[in-house]
Amino acid sequence: MSVRLTDMDVLLRPIITEKTTFMMGESKYTFEVHTDANKYMVKSVIEKIYNVRVDKVNILNVKPKPKKRGVTRGKTRGWKKAVVKLVDGYSIPELQSLR
C-alpha cells in the first residue's frame, strides 16, 4: 500500500554530527527522511524548501542494532538517511549556522 507524502512529511530532521559538518564543506548535507521516501521526492523537497539546486541524492537504510542491558534485550529503531549533494555555488545557510 503506497502512502501519499506531503513535502513536510518527507524530511524529518537534519543530521548534525562531526562527520556531516565536514561534509558540509563539500556541499553535502545529511537528513533523516521518511521510510517511504525516494530520491526524487527528497530532491524536489530540498529544492523547494531551501531554494537550492540538488546535484545528487544518495539514500541509505540504517539497520536496527541489537542492544542488551542486563536481562532486557531489544533493538534500536531502523531509519532512512539521505545524503544530498548540491550544485557548486549553493549552500544551506540554516544548516551552516548549526555547525
ROSE-4610 file (N, C-alpha, C; in Angstrom, 1 decimal, always signed):
// ROSE-4610
residu = [M/M/M/S/S/S/V/V/V/R/R/R/L/L/L/T/T/T/D/D/D/M/M/M/D/D/D/V/V/V/L/L/L/L/L/L/R/R/R/P/P/P/I/I/I/I/I/I/T/T/T/E/E/E/K/K/K/T/T/T/T/T/T/F/F/F/M/M/M/M/M/M/G/G/G/E/E/E/S/S/S/K/K/K/Y/Y/Y/T/T/T/F/F/F/E/E/E/V/V/V/H/H/H/T/T/T/D/D/D/A/A/A/N/N/N/K/K/K/Y/Y/Y/M/M/M/V/V/V/K/K/K/S/S/S/V/V/V/I/I/I/E/E/E/K/K/K/I/I/I/Y/Y/Y/N/N/N/V/V/V/R/R/R/V/V/V/D/D/D/K/K/K/V/V/V/N/N/N/I/I/I/L/L/L/N/N/N/V/V/V/K/K/K/P/P/P/K/K/K/P/P/P/K/K/K/K/K/K/R/R/R/G/G/G/V/V/V/T/T/T/R/R/R/G/G/G/K/K/K/T/T/T/R/R/R/G/G/G/W/W/W/K/K/K/K/K/K/A/A/A/V/V/V/V/V/V/K/K/K/L/L/L/V/V/V/D/D/D/G/G/G/Y/Y/Y/S/S/S/I/I/I/P/P/P/E/E/E/L/L/L/Q/Q/Q/S/S/S/L/L/L/R/R/R]
num = [1/1/1/2/2/2/3/3/3/4/4/4/5/5/5/6/6/6/7/7/7/8/8/8/9/9/9/10/10/10/11/11/11/12/12/12/13/13/13/14/14/14/15/15/15/16/16/16/17/17/17/18/18/18/19/19/19/20/20/20/21/21/21/22/22/22/23/23/23/24/24/24/25/25/25/26/26/26/27/27/27/28/28/28/29/29/29/30/30/30/31/31/31/32/32/32/33/33/33/34/34/34/35/35/35/36/36/36/37/37/37/38/38/38/39/39/39/40/40/40/41/41/41/42/42/42/43/43/43/44/44/44/45/45/45/46/46/46/47/47/47/48/48/48/49/49/49/50/50/50/51/51/51/52/52/52/53/53/53/54/54/54/55/55/55/56/56/56/57/57/57/58/58/58/59/59/59/60/60/60/61/61/61/62/62/62/63/63/63/64/64/64/65/65/65/66/66/66/67/67/67/68/68/68/69/69/69/70/70/70/71/71/71/72/72/72/73/73/73/74/74/74/75/75/75/76/76/76/77/77/77/78/78/78/79/79/79/80/80/80/81/81/81/82/82/82/83/83/83/84/84/84/85/85/85/86/86/86/87/87/87/88/88/88/89/89/89/90/90/90/91/91/91/92/92/92/93/93/93/94/94/94/95/95/95/96/96/96/97/97/97/98/98/98/99/99/99]
x = [+0.8/+0.0/+0.9/+0.7/+1.5/+0.9/+1.8/+1.4/+1.7/+0.7/+0.9/+1.5/+2.8/+3.6/+3.5/+3.3/+3.4/+4.9/+5.1/+6.5/+7.1/+6.2/+6.7/+6.9/+6.3/+6.4/+7.7/+8.3/+9.5/+10.7/+11.1/+12.2/+11.8/+12.5/+12.2/+13.1/+14.4/+15.4/+16.7/+17.5/+18.9/+19.8/+20.8/+21.7/+23.0/+23.3/+24.4/+25.4/+26.4/+27.5/+28.8/+29.9/+31.2/+31.5/+31.1/+31.4/+30.5/+29.3/+28.4/+28.8/+29.3/+29.8/+31.0/+31.9/+33.0/+32.4/+31.4/+30.8/+30.1/+29.6/+29.0/+30.0/+31.3/+32.3/+32.3/+31.9/+31.9/+30.5/+29.6/+28.2/+27.4/+27.7/+26.9/+26.2/+24.9/+24.0/+23.3/+23.2/+22.6/+21.3/+20.2/+18.9/+18.4/+17.5/+16.7/+15.4/+15.1/+13.9/+12.9/+11.7/+10.6/+11.0/+10.6/+11.0/+10.4/+9.3/+8.7/+9.2/+10.1/+10.6/+11.6/+11.7/+12.7/+13.6/+14.5/+15.5/+14.8/+13.8/+13.1/+12.3/+11.7/+10.9/+11.9/+13.0/+13.9/+14.5/+14.8/+15.4/+14.4/+13.2/+12.2/+11.9/+11.8/+11.5/+12.7/+13.9/+15.1/+15.1/+14.9/+14.9/+13.8/+12.6/+11.5/+11.8/+12.1/+12.2/+13.4/+14.6/+15.8/+16.2/+15.4/+15.7/+17.1/+17.5/+18.9/+18.7/+19.8/+19.7/+20.5/+19.9/+20.4/+21.1/+22.3/+23.1/+22.8/+22.8/+22.8/+22.2/+21.5/+20.9/+21.3/+21.9/+22.1/+21.3/+20.6/+19.8/+20.3/+20.3/+20.8/+19.7/+19.5/+18.7/+19.6/+19.4/+20.2/+19.5/+20.1/+19.5/+19.5/+18.5/+18.5/+19.6/+20.2/+21.2/+20.7/+21.2/+20.7/+21.4/+20.6/+21.1/+20.7/+21.5/+21.2/+21.6/+20.8/+21.0/+20.5/+21.5/+21.1/+20.4/+19.1/+18.4/+17.6/+17.3/+16.5/+17.2/+16.5/+17.1/+16.1/+16.7/+15.9/+16.7/+16.1/+16.8/+16.6/+17.6/+17.3/+16.4/+15.9/+15.0/+15.7/+15.2/+15.8/+15.2/+16.0/+15.6/+16.3/+15.9/+16.4/+17.2/+18.3/+19.2/+19.4/+19.4/+19.6/+20.8/+21.8/+22.9/+22.7/+22.6/+22.2/+23.4/+23.9/+25.0/+24.4/+24.7/+24.2/+25.2/+24.6/+25.4/+26.4/+27.6/+28.6/+28.0/+28.4/+27.9/+26.7/+26.0/+24.8/+25.2/+24.5/+24.7/+23.4/+23.3/+22.1/+22.5/+22.4/+22.9/+22.2/+21.0/+20.3/+21.1/+21.6/+22.3/+23.8/+24.3/+25.7/+25.9/+24.8/+24.9/+24.9/+24.4/+24.3/+25.7/+26.7/+27.9/+28.7]
y = [-1.2/+0.0/+1.2/+2.1/+3.3/+4.4/+5.2/+6.3/+7.6/+8.5/+9.8/+10.7/+11.1/+12.0/+13.4/+14.4/+15.8/+16.2/+17.4/+17.9/+17.9/+18.3/+18.3/+17.0/+15.9/+14.6/+13.9/+14.3/+13.7/+13.9/+15.1/+15.4/+15.4/+14.6/+14.6/+15.5/+15.4/+16.3/+16.2/+17.3/+17.2/+16.4/+15.8/+15.0/+15.9/+16.3/+17.1/+16.4/+15.8/+15.2/+15.7/+15.3/+15.8/+15.4/+14.2/+13.8/+14.6/+14.9/+15.6/+17.1/+17.6/+19.0/+19.2/+18.2/+18.2/+18.1/+17.3/+17.1/+18.3/+19.2/+20.5/+21.4/+21.2/+22.0/+21.6/+20.3/+19.8/+20.0/+20.7/+20.9/+19.7/+18.8/+17.6/+17.8/+17.5/+17.7/+16.4/+16.0/+14.7/+15.0/+14.2/+14.3/+12.9/+12.9/+11.7/+11.9/+10.9/+11.0/+9.9/+10.1/+9.1/+7.8/+6.7/+5.4/+5.1/+5.8/+5.6/+6.6/+7.5/+8.5/+7.9/+8.4/+8.0/+9.2/+9.0/+10.0/+11.2/+11.0/+12.0/+12.9/+12.3/+13.1/+14.0/+13.4/+14.1/+15.3/+15.1/+16.1/+17.3/+17.0/+18.1/+18.8/+18.1/+18.8/+19.7/+19.3/+20.1/+21.3/+21.2/+22.3/+23.3/+22.8/+23.7/+24.5/+23.7/+24.3/+25.2/+24.8/+25.6/+26.5/+26.4/+27.2/+27.0/+25.8/+25.4/+24.4/+24.2/+23.1/+21.9/+20.8/+19.5/+18.8/+18.3/+17.6/+16.1/+15.6/+14.1/+13.8/+12.7/+12.2/+10.8/+10.4/+9.0/+8.7/+7.5/+7.1/+5.8/+5.8/+4.6/+4.1/+2.8/+2.3/+2.0/+2.6/+2.3/+1.2/+0.1/-1.1/-1.0/-1.6/-1.6/-2.4/-2.0/-2.7/-3.4/-4.6/-5.3/-4.6/-4.4/-3.9/-4.8/-4.8/-5.6/-4.8/-4.7/-4.0/-4.9/-5.6/-6.6/-7.8/-8.0/-9.1/-8.7/-7.4/-6.9/-6.8/-7.3/-7.3/-6.5/-5.9/-5.2/-4.7/-3.8/-3.3/-1.8/-1.1/+0.3/+0.4/+1.5/+1.6/+1.8/+1.2/+1.4/+2.7/+3.3/+4.6/+4.8/+5.8/+6.0/+7.4/+7.4/+8.6/+9.0/+10.3/+10.8/+11.8/+11.6/+12.5/+13.2/+14.5/+15.4/+16.2/+16.1/+16.9/+18.1/+19.3/+20.5/+20.8/+21.6/+22.1/+23.1/+23.2/+24.1/+25.5/+26.2/+27.6/+27.7/+26.6/+26.6/+26.1/+26.6/+26.1/+26.4/+25.8/+25.9/+26.6/+28.0/+28.8/+28.4/+27.9/+27.5/+26.3/+25.4/+24.3/+24.6/+25.6/+26.0/+26.7/+27.4/+28.0/+27.1/+25.8/+24.8/+24.2/+24.3/+23.7/+24.4]
z = [+0.0/+0.0/+0.0/-1.0/-1.0/-0.2/+0.4/+1.3/+0.5/+0.6/-0.1/+0.9/+0.6/+1.5/+1.0/+2.0/+1.6/+1.8/+1.3/+1.4/+2.8/+3.8/+5.2/+5.8/+5.2/+5.7/+5.3/+4.2/+3.6/+4.5/+4.8/+5.6/+7.1/+7.9/+9.3/+10.1/+9.9/+10.6/+9.9/+10.1/+9.6/+10.6/+10.1/+10.9/+11.1/+12.3/+12.6/+13.5/+12.9/+13.6/+13.1/+13.7/+13.3/+11.9/+11.5/+10.1/+9.1/+9.4/+8.5/+8.4/+9.5/+9.4/+8.5/+8.4/+7.5/+6.0/+5.9/+4.6/+4.1/+5.0/+4.6/+3.8/+4.1/+3.3/+1.9/+1.6/+0.2/-0.4/+0.2/-0.2/-0.1/+0.9/+1.1/+2.4/+2.4/+3.7/+3.9/+5.2/+5.5/+6.3/+5.9/+6.6/+6.9/+7.9/+8.2/+7.4/+6.6/+5.8/+6.1/+5.7/+5.9/+5.2/+5.8/+5.3/+3.9/+3.5/+2.2/+1.1/+1.5/+0.6/-0.4/-1.6/-2.5/-3.0/-3.8/-4.2/-4.9/-5.7/-6.4/-5.5/-4.5/-3.5/-2.7/-2.3/-1.5/-2.3/-3.5/-4.3/-4.5/-4.8/-5.1/-3.8/-2.6/-1.4/-1.0/-1.1/-0.7/-1.6/-2.9/-3.8/-3.5/-3.1/-2.7/-1.4/-0.4/+0.9/+1.1/+0.6/+0.8/-0.4/-1.5/-2.7/-3.2/-3.4/-3.9/-5.1/-5.8/-6.8/-6.4/-6.5/-6.0/-7.2/-7.0/-8.0/-7.9/-6.6/-6.5/-5.1/-5.0/-3.7/-3.5/-2.4/-2.0/-0.8/-0.9/+0.3/+0.8/+2.2/+2.9/+3.9/+4.0/+5.1/+6.3/+7.4/+8.6/+9.4/+9.5/+10.1/+11.6/+12.3/+13.7/+14.3/+15.4/+16.0/+17.3/+17.6/+18.8/+20.0/+21.1/+22.3/+23.5/+24.5/+25.7/+26.9/+27.9/+29.1/+30.3/+30.9/+31.9/+31.3/+31.7/+31.1/+29.9/+29.9/+28.8/+27.5/+26.4/+25.1/+24.2/+23.2/+22.2/+21.1/+20.3/+19.1/+19.1/+18.5/+18.2/+17.0/+16.7/+15.6/+14.3/+13.2/+11.9/+11.3/+10.4/+9.8/+8.5/+7.7/+6.4/+6.4/+5.8/+5.7/+4.3/+4.0/+2.7/+2.7/+1.8/+1.7/+0.4/+0.5/-0.6/-1.0/-2.3/-2.8/-3.6/-3.3/-4.0/-5.2/-6.2/-7.3/-6.7/-7.3/-6.9/-6.8/-5.7/-5.5/-4.6/-4.4/-3.5/-2.1/-1.1/+0.3/+1.0/+2.2/+3.0/+4.3/+4.3/+5.5/+6.8/+6.8/+8.1/+8.7/+7.9/+8.5/+8.7/+8.0/+8.2/+9.6/+10.0/+11.3/+12.5/+12.3/+13.3/+13.6/+12.7/+12.9/+14.0]
